[in-house]
């Protein structure tokens, strides 16, 4: 993995940190103290479709603008052709499960803890393993995300993983 710098996160880092968080039992347990699992799942789903997976055109709520070609080019440059194929497959698999989102009172979307959600998590684990992140780096990032979660700043950490590291860590 490339050296971490305080500049904007690469799309690869955002994908890896997102998948690491999504598949981490420790992170999900920490989240249960702050949000219902169904609400967290819906929030993470929206984040994947609307911010993390740049080439996708699916939006969970509302309409996602067509991604700019330069954003897609930047995203694609972060992955090998094989990795891009795996990302597309995961995205498609995840997209097929969006029908299981249930609109509840106040228009909030909840993703039930069922076989479909567990399948998404399992596929995310496979994809993360194929992306082969540095385990120490990922562990450090996930620990920092848990700290962000406890400070009420989880989404900011997932959107900009490099901000999780203090200046002395970069």
Secondary structure by P-SEA (a helix, b strand, c coil): ccccccccccaaaaaaaaaaaaacaaaaaaacccccaaaaaaaaaaaaacccccccccccccccccccaaaaaaaaaaccaaaaaaaaaaaaaaaaacccccccccccccccccaaaaaaaaaaaaaaaaaccaaaaaaaaaaaaaaaaaaccaaaaaaccccccccccc
